[in-house]
Amino acid sequence: MNALVYLLQVSACTAIFYLFYRLLLSRLTFFTINRWYLLTTVLLSFIIPVLTIPINPQQQHITVVQQAVYINTLQTASVNIADKQSNVPVAKPVDWLQMLKFFYVLIVIGLLIRLIITLILFFKRLKGKQLTKVNHVNILRGETKLNNGSFFNYIFLNDQELSADEMQQIIAHEMLHVKLNHSIDRLLIKITQIILWFNPFVYLYAKSIEENHEFEVDSAMTNFNDKKQYADLLLHLSVAGQGLLYHSFSKIPLKKRITMLFNKPSAKMKKVIYVLILPVVLICCLYFARLESNSAEKKYSVIDGIEKLGKSPLVLIDGKVYEKEILYKIGNSCIKSTGVWAPSSTIKKHGVIIKDGFVEITTGNSKINYMTALEKENLIQEKNVPKDQFYTRLRINNLERGGFIDKIIVQIQESNGIRITKTVSTNGKALFEIDDKPYTEEQIKKLPRSLVTSLVFSGVWPGVKQTFPASTFAGYEAVFSFSSNADTATKYRQKLKRSPEQIKGEANFKAYRQTDDFKQKEKFARDIRGKTITVKIKDTVNRDARKMSDMFVSHNGKVRGFTVVYKGNEYFMPTKYDQEKQLNNVLKTGDEITLEVLRSTFAPNYAVTIEPAFIYKDNIKIFQLAQESSIPDYPFLYEANKVRFADGQITHIQKYPNGKWKSAVMEIANGYKFNLNFKATAPDFANIEESDHVRFRFVHEVKTGAKTYQINDWVSISNNIKDYGIKNPDFFYKFYEVAKLENQQTELEFKVTKLSYQTPQNMLATLKKNQPNSYVSVGKTINTNTLKSEQERVYRFLSAQFPQVEKKNIVFNVDTTAQKGKCTIVTVVKLNS
């Protein structure tokens, strides 16, 4: 065990034991019991950190785990893992840890030498002195250099100005110190002070032990002496000085001794308090003893993504190089940010090709904390949840407040597979929203696997707006939102000013999507996209460009290419620009060629178009699409609505105390970095983890360096390029709008500002005017404290007038920004056919 860590753990134990004594035991008059408590707990403080408590590993398949109550602490550890030998050009820093060790040992040696010299001088001065021996106790009288006191079996008596009666009481007092072996206690605590010289609690221990000795002897003396006479003697002999080792008869604070002398003895029933010592010892054991498994233990790490690393990855922590083993020991409490890069034969980090991968960790205060036993238990539970298990609820240790909390883990196979977690109280409930329909935890367990494997994650509440009534999820601590598949998820499009021609074109294309021609061509295009196929050239094409899309126009205003046949279906393969020179004189009707399809598109009245990446004829490559040989050097691109976007890897995540992101860094392959800042009220990025590759949309970037940007106004972030992912409500809806699908019904909206008050009768009249399948919104301003009763009244009214209305189809949107004490309620109703 690392020596400095051990000493810190010993000091922590002494602090816990002393505080318990000070708060509960110091006022009791059971002085002998207190004496043994103080001595025993000092020894236990040195023993507990070296204890090894064997434990049996938990079963791997866990749904809810019950454990003993622990209280957590951090084990601050200086890492002594040998630095990895490599060619990484990292400057060798000053070894402050080694200097600290040297400084500690130097002080210990100095204090030990001082104690030895004191003992030698003490016994040297006794030589040649006239001693009076009484029952194996040596009494030295007339010694003016020493105060009245004792050390082991020596009593020092300064008999100047003392009466015979006073001398007798002093000797009796010191005889009790000798008989009770109090000098051994003082010597033990003095050695402890030398070892733990930096620990303030050990000095408080020494003071309490010394005080308790006096209380114990004073209590015994009053059994055969008058209390008032004995107190007068203490006052008469009060001195300010004290010896290094021996007991002085009258000690400061004198007031405390006299007060304790006249205190009423503690009731014997109060001895029950000492039973509480056992849980205190148990807590210290669980805090600081080593919990060791009896069986071979699988390695777990708090850092995600390290399973893709090779055998010897480059690991940097605060600029220092470590072996891979540190990744399985470091605790989450000290980590400020991390970055994990997969093995690469081309990418360099710190001048080294990361052939086995690269991990960079920044700690909060340049200090590494090892995982505690409780943190490791939580980690093992989470890592052992099967990856194909959609819903899991675990009972884990609360590392911040002690006791337990529950963690809900949801894993879905959409995109590259994501894991969403949310902590709730042990009695807290969670709700799941799929396609706007709520499910309880019990219901979600019974869903068919075919459904849960196709879910698309939308968000987790708090932080995401639900579409079902507020009353539905009242009392739930977490709400997870999903859509059943990408086709049914809410679609968004960029907000753009469209010309009449564009609107007409969109309408025509919308109508075209409903035709059999569209569906057939869509299937043909999907069947070949991204595949390598062998086709036969049926004919050459040379037409007027006015009848074709501009994308197929060659430099001379003509559309040229070939009609090819694959599996009996005709496709068009255009040639343009340099393709004409490469292909038009090489290919002819009847040739069979093999090509890799890069893209496939189609339009009304024309065959599906193929854009090849490679073309082979007779096993000879005759064409390759020109590609950029290097990574583009631009930081980001623009969408038509002026929103910027870039693809990169998320690293260096920092979080607020509530667990939400505070900042992060997105790095892209060409070396550009984006420093991202988030508000504490931003949505929860539960499905995005350190080292994930994401598409990030933003506005109002600020350039802070040659290749660095500061981003405060983000729009959306997603680890699935097919959707917008997590949206910033402050900006997203300024640039995007819901794209209405063909089967989406029109919503008739009435602005609340125009309808300051609407009765249910108004709502009925509105409903009768519209089609039975339409949505209707009606606004009403009410007192906030009557919101719930108003919702129930509206529901009862609608149910009476329209039996087909179900409660789940009534949504109450509430705006509390109205005048004080009031709120605006907008009722949205969907009538079934």
N, C-alpha and C positions, 0 to 999 in steps of 0.2 A: 504493500500500500504506500502511496506517495506520502512522505513524511509531513509535508506542509498541510495536505488535505486532512491527514489524521489529526494534527494539532488543532486545526480549525474545528473539526468535528468534536474533539474533546472539549474545546472551549464552548461550543454550542451546548453540549450536555451540561456543563457546569452552570451555564446561564439558566437553563430550564430548571435544573434542580434548585439553584439558589433562589430564583423567583418564587418557586413553590414554597420554599422555607420562609421567605420573607413575607409572603402574602398570608400564609395559613398557619405556620408553626412558631414563628418568632415570639408571638405574644403568649404562648402557652407556657406553663410553669413545669412542664415535664422535661427538665433540663438534661437528664441522663439520656432519654430517648432522642432529644434534639442533638445531643453530642454524637451519638452513633449514626444518626441520619446524616449529619454533615460529613463525618469521616467516610461512611460507606458510599455516599453519592460521589465524593471525590474519586474514590477508587473505581466506582462503576463508570465514571466519565472516561477513564482510561481504558476500560475493558470493552464497553459496548461497541465502539467503532471497529474493533478487531474480531467481533463475533461473526460467525458464519451461520446463518439460519437456513437449513435446507428446505426447499419448497418443491412441490410437485406441479408440473405444468398443467394449465387448464386444458380441457378438451378443446379441439380445434374448431368444431362446428358449434358456434354459439349464437343463440338468438338473444337471450337476456341473461346477463351474468350477475350473480350476487356475490359480493366479496366482503371481507372485514373492513371496518372503517379505519382509514389511515389519514394521517395529516401529512401533507407534502412539504418537502424542503428541497432546496437546491444544493447539490454537492459541487462546490466550486473546485475545479480540478485544473492543475497545471499539467499540460500534456507532456509526457516524457517519451513519446513515440519517436523513434529515430527518424531524422529527416531523410526523405527519399533522395537517393543519389541520382542526380540527373544533370543535364546541361542547362537547366533553366537559369537564366541570368538574374537571379534574385540576390540582392545585397544581403550580406549576413548582418543581422541586427545585434544590438547589445543584449546579452542574455541577462535580463533583469531578474529572472527567476533564480538563476545561480547566485547572483549578487545578494538577493534576499536571503537565500539559504546561508550564505557565508556570514551575513550580518547577524542573523538569528543565532548561529552557533557561537559567534564571537561574544555576544552578550551573555549567553548561557555559561560559557567558560569563565567569563569575568565574574559573574555572580556566584558561581560555584567556588571559585578560588577565594572570593571574599568570605563565604560561609566557612570554608575550611580554615582560613586564617583566624577568623573569629573564634572558632572552637579551640584551636591551638593556643591562642592567647589567653582564652578563658581558663583552660586547665593549667597553663603555665603560671598564671597569677596565683593559683591555689597552692602551688608548691611553697613550702616554708611557712604557710599560714597555720595559726593555732586553731584547730577545729574541735568542736565538742560533738561527740557521737552519741546519738539517742536512737536506739532501735534501727541501726543501719542507716540513719540519716545524719549527715554531717552539717553542723551548724557553725557558720562563720559569723562571729560577733564583732561589733565595732568597726565594720567596713563602711567607711564614709563614701567611698567611690561608687558603691552600689546601693540602690534603693532596697527597701525590704521586699524580698521575693524569694523565688526558688527556681532551681533547674535540676531535673532528675532528682538525685538524692542529696542535693546541696541546698541549704537554706541560708540566706544572707540576711543578717539582722543588724540594722543601724540603730543601736540602743540609746543614742543620744536623745535626751529629753523624753524618754519613754518610762512610764511607770511599770512596775512589776506586773500589774494586771494586764496592761496593754501589750507588754512583751509576750505574755502567756497566750493572749488571743491571737497575736500575729503568728506565733509558732504553731498554734493549733490550726490556723488557717492554711499556712504553707504545708503543714503535714498532710492536710487533705489533698492538696495539689500533688504531692509526692505519691501518696497512697493511690490516687486515681490515675496516675501515669499521664498527667496532662502534658508533660514535656514531650512525650512521644508524639502527641497530636501536633504540637507546635513545630516540631522538627519535620514531620511529614508535610505539613502545609507550607513550610518554608521551602522544602525541596520542590513542591508543586509550583510555588511562585517562581522559582528559578526556571522550571521547564516552560511554564505558561506566563512568562513575564509580560507579554503583550496583552494578556486577557484581564480586563478590569474586574471581572467577576471573581477571579481568584483572590484578589486583595479584599474584596467584600467577604469572601469565604473566611479568610484569615481573621478578619475583624470579628465576624460572628462567632467563630470557634473560640476566640479569646474571651469575648463577652460571655458566652455560654459557660466557659470554665468558671468565671467569677460568679455567675448566677448560681451555678451548681454548688460551689463551695459556700457562698453566702447563705444559701438555703440550708445547708447542713449545719453551719455555724449557729444559726438562730434556733436550732433545736435545743441547744444547751446554753444559750446566751440571750440576754435581753436585747431585743431588736433595736431599741432606741440607743442603748449604750454602744452597741456594735456600729450603728450608723454614725454616732459621734466620733468613734475611732476612725472610721473611713474618712470622715470630713477633716479630722485633725491631721491625718497622714497623707492627704491628697497632694499629689505631685504631678507635674506635667510631663516629665521625662519617662522613658520606658526603655527596657532592655531589648536587645535584638532577639534573644531567644527565651530569657527566663520570665517567669510570672512576677509582676510587681504587685505588692499588696493592695495599693490604692491606685486605681486607674481612672483616667478620663475616658468617657463621660461619667463622672461620679453621680450625676443626677439620675441617670438611667439605672444604675446599680441600686441606689436607695429606693427609687420608685418600684423596681422589681422586688426589692426586699419586703416592702409593705403591701405588695399586691396580694389579693386573695388567691389561694391556690386554684388552679383550673379544675373544673369538674371532671371526674373520671370518664364520664360519657364522651368527653371531647377527644378521647383517645381514638375514637372511630375515625377521626380525620386522617390518622396515619394510614388507614387502609387505602386512601387515595394515592399513596406512594406507588402502589403496584401499577395502575394505569399510566402514571408518569414514566415509570421505568419502561413499560411496554411501548409507549409512544417513542421514547428515545431509541429503543431497539429497532422499531420500524423505520424511524428516521435514518439512523446512522449505521445499523448493522448491515452486513452484506447478505442479500437474499440470493441464494445459489440453487439452481435447479439440479436435481439428481440425474437428469437425463441430458443427452446431447441436445443443445439448443440451436434452433434455426436463427440466423442472423436477421435482424430487422433494423431499419433506418428510418429516421424522421424525414429524410430527404427523399422526395419522390423522383423516380426516373433513373435511379442508379443501377437498376437491374440491366440496363442496356450498356453499361460500362464494361470495358475489357478487364483483364487481370491486373494491369498496373496503370490505372488512369493518373493523370496529373491532377493533384488535389491541392488547392491553395486556400488557406484560411488566414484572412487578414494579411495576405502577401507572403505567408510562410508555406513551405511545401511539407506535406504530410503523406504518410502511407494511407492506402485505401481503408485500412482498419478503423481509422478515426471516424469514418462515416457511419459506423455501427455503434459508436459510443457517444457521439456528441448529442446533447439534448436540444430540444426546440426552444427552450427558454432563452438561450444566449444568441440565437440566430437572428440577425437583422435582415439578411437577404441571401439568396442562393441562386446559382445558375448551373445547369447541367447540360453539357454538350455531348452528343453521341460520338462514338469513334469516327474518325475521318482520316483519310490518307492525304488530304490537301490542306485542311484548315489548320492554321497555326494560332496558338495562344501563348503569349509571353515568349515568342521565338521558338516554340517547340511544336512539331506536328503532333496533334492529339490522336495518335493511332489507337489508343485504348480509351479515349474520351477525356473529358475535362470537367472538373467540378470546382466552382469558385464560391466560397462562403465568406460573408462579412458578419462579424459578431457585433453586438451592441456596444460593448465596452472593451473590445480587444481582449476578452477573457473567455475561455472555453468552459462550459458547464457540461458535465456528463449527464446522461439520462438518469433520472432517479428511478427507483424501483416502481413507483406508481406510474410514472410516465411510460416506462417500458411495458407495464401490464396493459395500459390503454392501447399502446401501439400494437402489441401482439394481437389483441382482440380485433382491431380494425384491419390489420393485414391478413388475418385468417378468414375474413368474410369472403366466401366464394365470389369470383368475378362475375359469374352469370346470375347471381342472386339479386333480384331487382330491389327488394325492400328488406332492410335489416334494422333492428333497434337494439342498441347495446347499452348496458348499465356500466358506466365508466367512473373512474375517480375524478372528482372535481379538484384539479390541481391548484386552483386559486383560493378556494374557500373551504376546502375539506369536504368530506361527505361524498355524495354521488350526484351525477347528472346523467341524463340519457342522451345518446347520440344516435340520430337517425341517418342512415346511409342509404342512398338511392343510386343504383347503377343502371345505366341504360346503354344499349348497343348502338344508338344513333351516332353518326359521325365516326370518330375513331374510338368510341367508348368513353364515357365520362362518369365521374363519381361526384355526387352532390351530397354534402353533409350539413346537418343543422343540429345544434344542441338545444335540448329542452329540459325542463325540470322533470324529476322522476315521475310526477303525476301529470305532466303536460301532455296535451293532445296535439296530433298533427292531422292535417287534412290534405287530400290530393285532388287536384282539378285536372280532368282530362276532357278536352273539347268542351270546356265550360260546365262540365258536370262534376259535382263534388263526390268524393269517395272517402270513407273513413279508413283507418289503418286495417281494421279487420276485413273490410271489403277489398282493399287493395291486394291483400294476400291471396284472394280467391280469383283474381283476374287471370284469364288464359295467357299462357306464355306468348302466344302469337301476337297478342296486343302489346304487352309490355316491351317486347323486343323491338317494336317499331315506333316507340314513343319518341317525340322530339321535345327536348327540354326548353321551357319558356322562361322560368324564373322561380325564385323562392321568396315567400313573404315572411318577415317584413322586407319590403323593397320592391315588390311587384304588385301591380293593381289587379285585383280579381274581377271577373266578369259576372260572378253569381252574387246573389244578395248578401249584403253585409251581415244580416242576421244568420246566414248559413255558416259563416266561419267565425262567429263570435265565440270567444273562449278557447280558440286554437292558438298555440304558440308558434306554429309553423304551417305554412301552406305551400305545397309544391305544385307548380303549374306545368302541364304538358299538353301537346296535341298528339293525336293518334298517329299521324304520319305527316311528312313534309307537304303533301298535297292539300291536307285539310288545315294546316297551320295558317295563321294570318299572314297574308302577303302584303308587302309594302312596295311602293314605287317612289321614285324621286319626284319631288314637287317641281314641275317645270311649267313655263308658260307655253301652251300648245297652240299652234296656228290652226285655222279651220281645216287646212289640208291634212295636218297631222291628226286632228280629231276624226276626220273622215276616214283616214287610213287605218286608225286604230279600230274604228267601228267595222270597217270592211274585214280587217284581220280577225276580229272577234267573231264575225259571222263565218269566216273561212274555217275557223277552228272547229266548228260544228259539223263540217262536211266530211264525207267518207274519204275524199281525196286527201285531206289533211291527216286523218288518222292513219291511212295507208302509208303515206310518205314518211310520217313520223316514225312508223315501225321500221321502214326500210333504212332510214338514217340511223336509228338506234342500233340496228343489227350489225352495222359495219363500223361504227365509230370506234376508233382506237384499236382496230384489229388489222391483222395482215391477211390480205385476201388475194386470190388469183382471178383476174377478169380477162374477158376477151373483147378486143376492140371491134365494134360493129360499124362505126362510121366516123368520118371527120365532120367538124362543125365549123362553119364560117358564115356568120350572120351579121345583119345590121345591128349596131349596139343600141339603137333606140328602143328595141323590143326586149332588151335584157337589163338586168340590174347593173349599175355602174361598176360593181365589184368584179365583173367578169370582162370588162372592156380592156383591150390591149392598146398599145400606143398608137395604132393607126385607126382607132375608132371602130374596130371590128371585134366581134366575139369569136374566139377560136377555141377549139378543144376537140374532145373525142367523146362519142357515145360508147359506153362500155356496158357489158352484160355480166351480172353476177347472180347466180342461182335463178336465172330466168327473168330477172328484173333489170330494167335499163337505168343507168346512172349517167350523169354528165360530168366529165373531168375537164375543166377549162385549162387552157394554157395562156399565160400572160407574162409580159415582160421577158425575163431571161428564160422562162420555160419554153417559149416558142423556139428559141435557137437550139435548145437542148433536145426537144422532143419532136417538133414538127417534121424534121427531116429523118428521124430515126424510126418513128412508129408509123404503121400503116394498117389498113383494115385487115382483120383476121389474126393479128398478133395476139399472143397471150402474154400477159405481164403480171408480175407480182408487186403489189404495192402495200405500204403501211398507211392506213387512213388517219390523217391528223385531225381533220374536221369533216363533218357532213352537214349540209344545209339544204333547204328546199323552199320553193315559192310556188304560188298558184300558176298553173299552165306549163310548168317546166319540171323536168325530172330532178330527182335528188342529186345534188352536186357534191362531188368528192374533191377534197384538197389533200393530195398525198404528201407524206413526209419523205418517203423513199420510193423509187420505182426500179424494179429489176426486170431485165429481159435476158433470157438464156443464162440465168444466174450471174449476170453482170449488172452492177449498179450503173444505171444510165442517168439517174437524176437524184439529187438530194436537195431538199428545201434549204435555202440559205438561212442559217440561224446565227444569232449573235455568239461570238466565240468567248465573250467575257460577260461578267455580271454587269447589268446596267448601272450607271453611276449616278442616277437621280435618286433623291430620298423618298419621293412619294409621287402618286399620280392624282389627277383630278377626275371626279365624276361630273356629269353634265350640270348638276346643281351646285357645283363649286365645293363640294365636300372632298377633303383629301383622304386618301387611303394608302396604306402600306401593309405589307406582310412581313412578319418577323417573329422573333422568339421573346417571350416574356421572362425577365430575370429580375433579381434584386427587389422582390416584393416586400414592402413595409406596411404594417397594419396599425389601425387605430386600436385603442383598448377594447372596442366593441367587436373586433375581429374583421372589420371591413378594411378594404385596401386604402392606404394613405398615399402611397406612391409606388411606382414600379419603373422598370426600364425595358424598352422594347428595342432589341438589336436586330438589324437586318444584315443580310449576307455581305453587302458591299461596304460595311463598316459604319454606316449611319446609326446613330443612337437617338432615341426619343425618351426624354425624361417625363414621365407621366405623373400628374398630380390629380388626386380625387378628393371630393368632399366627404366628410364623415356620414353625410346623408345619402351618398350615392348607392345604387343598387348593390346587392351582394353578388360577387363574382364567384359563386359556389362551384361552377362547372369549369373554371379555368385555374390551372395550377402552374407553379414554377416550371419553367422550361417548355411550356406549351407553345406551339406555333399558332399565331392568331392573325386575323385581318382586323386592322384597327382603323377606324374612321374618326376624323377630327376636323376642327377649324381653328383659325386664329393662332397658328403656330408662331413661336418666337425662336429665331435662330440664335443660339448661345455660343456656337463654336463652328469650326470648319465643317464638322460632320455631326453636330449635336443640335437638337431642338428641344424646347420646353413646350409641353402641351398641358394646358389647363382646361380647355374646352373640348372635351371628347364627345363623340356622337354615338359610336357603338363599338363593341368589341366581340369577336366571335372566333371560336376555334373550329368552326364549320363554315367553309367559304360559301355554302349554299344558302345561308341565312344571315340575318343581321345580329343574331345572338343577343347579348345584353345591351339594352338601349338606355341612353342618358335622357331622361324625360325633359331636361332643360333644353336640349338641342335637337334630339332626333326628330320630333314631330314638327320642327321648323323646316326641315329639309325633306321629309318623307311623309307619305300619306298612304292610307290603306288602299290597296288595289282591289277594286270590286270584281269578284268573279262572276261568271255567267249565272250561277244559281244563287247568287247573293241577293237578298231582298233589300229594297230601298227603305231607308229609315227616315221617317218624317220627323224633323226636329223643330221644336218650338223654343225660342230663346227665353230663358228664365226672366230676363230683364223686361220682357213684354208681358209676362204673365206673373204678376206679383202674388196673385192668389187664385188658385183653381180648386174647385170642389170636385168630388167624385162624379157629380152630375155632368160637369163640363167634360170630364174624361169620357163618360159614356157617350155623350154626343159626338165627341171626336172619333171614338171607336166605330160608331155606326156609319160615319161618313167614309171610312176607309175599307179596303179589302180585308177580309178576316185573317189573312196571313201577314199583314204589315206590322211594322214596329211603330209604336206611338210613344212620344215623350211629352209629359205634362209637368209643369213646374208649380210648386206651392211653397210659400214661406210659412213656417210654423215655429212655435217655441221649442227650443232644443230639448227640454225635459219631456215633451210629449211625442218625441220622434217614434218611439217604439209602438205606442198605442195608435198613432196615425198610420203606420205601416200595416198593422193588423186590421184597422178599419178599412183601408183601401182594399186589402186582400179579401175581406168578407164581402164587401160591396161587389167586387169584380166576380167573385165566385157565384154570387146570387144572380147576377145579370148574365154572366157568360160561364156556364158550367164547364166549358171546354178549357178554361184558363187553369193552368196548374201553378202551384206556388213557386216551383223552380223556374218558371218562365217570367216571374216578376222580379225586376231588379230595381233597387232603390239607390240612386246616386245622391249622396248627401254632400252639400257644400256648407261648411261651418264658417266661411269668411264673411257671412252676412252680418247685419247689425248685431250688437251684443245681446246675448240671450236668445237669438233666433238662428235658424238655419234654413237653407233652401233644399227642398227634397224634390227630385225629379224621378217620376215613376216611369219605367220603361217596361212595356208589356208586349209579349209575343203571343198572338192567338193561334192555336192549332187549327188545322183544317177540319 
